[in-house]
Amino acid sequence: ITNCDAMKELRAAMRDMDIGLAFDDFGAGQARLYELSEVQPDYVKFDISLVHKLDEASGIHKQMVATLVTMVRDMGVMALAEGVETEEERDVCVDIGFELAQGFYFGRPVPLRRSTMSNCLT
């Protein structure tokens, strides 16, 4: 959905059903900051391009990501780092304020039949 009014309506309906909303791939392509402030999702998933090798990134890059994380959190939105692959990346994500993370550091994807959720789906 690209129409902000439609996004607001969808957001309201989702809240009524107690369903959370996540903005995915934040920082890739258009920032969509206006929609972020108007719709206020529950989660913002920071794109892997901002997180990958964050421990090796320049100070300016780390500061930019930290500022965006602070901005998102100040809005009452949970910040999630996508693509965390190493302990060092995880440590930097913790240091700059991410509340959630996902990526190969925490586990590789597995087929549903092998996952612990497979019993719930069959």
C-alpha positions in Angstrom: 0.0 0.0 0.0 1.4 3.4 -1.0 -1.5 5.6 -0.2 -1.1 7.0 3.3 -4.8 7.2 4.0 -5.3 3.6 3.1 -2.3 2.7 5.3 -3.9 4.5 8.2 -7.2 2.6 7.7 -5.4 -0.7 7.5 -3.5 0.1 10.6 -6.6 1.0 12.5 -8.3 -2.3 11.4 -5.2 -4.3 12.5 -5.2 -2.6 15.9 -8.9 -3.5 16.3 -7.9 -7.1 15.7 -4.8 -6.9 17.9 -2.5 -7.6 15.0 0.9 -5.9 14.9 2.3 -4.1 11.9 5.9 -4.1 10.8 7.6 -1.9 8.2 10.1 -4.1 6.4 13.4 -3.2 4.7 13.7 0.2 6.4 16.7 2.1 5.0 16.6 0.4 1.6 15.3 2.5 -1.2 12.8 5.3 -0.2 12.9 6.0 3.5 9.1 6.5 3.8 9.6 8.7 6.8 6.2 10.4 6.3 4.4 7.1 6.4 6.4 6.1 9.5 5.3 9.1 11.4 1.6 8.9 10.2 1.0 5.2 10.5 3.3 4.3 13.4 3.8 0.6 13.0 4.7 -1.7 16.0 8.0 -2.7 14.5 10.5 -1.2 12.0 12.8 -3.9 10.5 16.0 -2.2 9.5 17.3 -3.5 6.2 20.3 -5.8 6.2 22.2 -3.2 4.1 22.3 -1.0 7.2 23.2 -3.9 9.6 25.6 -6.1 7.7 29.2 -5.6 9.0 27.9 -2.8 11.3 30.8 -3.7 13.6 33.3 -2.7 10.8 31.3 0.3 9.5 32.5 3.9 9.7 31.7 6.0 12.7 29.4 8.1 10.5 27.4 4.9 9.4 27.1 3.7 12.9 25.9 7.2 14.1 23.4 7.3 11.3 21.9 3.9 12.2 22.0 4.8 15.9 20.1 8.1 15.2 17.5 6.3 13.2 17.1 3.6 15.9 16.6 6.4 18.5 14.1 8.2 16.3 12.1 5.0 15.8 12.2 4.1 19.5 11.2 7.7 20.5 8.0 7.1 18.4 7.2 4.1 20.5 8.1 1.7 17.7 10.4 -1.4 18.3 13.6 -1.4 16.2 14.6 -4.8 14.7 18.0 -5.4 13.0 17.8 -7.7 10.0 20.7 -9.9 8.9 22.7 -10.1 12.1 25.3 -12.8 11.3 28.0 -12.4 13.9 28.4 -11.8 17.6 30.2 -8.6 16.8 27.3 -7.3 14.8 24.9 -8.3 17.6 27.0 -6.4 20.1 27.0 -3.2 18.1 23.2 -3.6 17.6 22.8 -3.8 21.3 25.0 -0.9 21.9 23.1 1.4 19.6 19.7 0.5 20.9 18.1 -2.2 18.8 15.5 -4.1 20.8 15.2 -7.1 18.4 17.3 -8.8 15.9 17.1 -11.7 13.4 19.7 -13.4 11.3 22.0 -16.3 10.8 23.8 -15.5 14.1 20.6 -16.7 15.9 19.9 -19.7 13.6 19.6 -20.6 10.0 16.2 -21.1 8.4 15.0 -24.7 8.4 12.2 -26.5 6.5 8.9 -26.4 8.4 8.8 -30.1 8.7 12.0 -30.0 10.8 11.1 -27.0 12.9 9.5 -27.0 16.3 6.4 -25.4 14.8 5.8 -28.2 12.3 3.5 -30.0 14.8 1.3 -26.9 14.9 1.0 -26.8 11.1 0.2 -30.4 10.3 
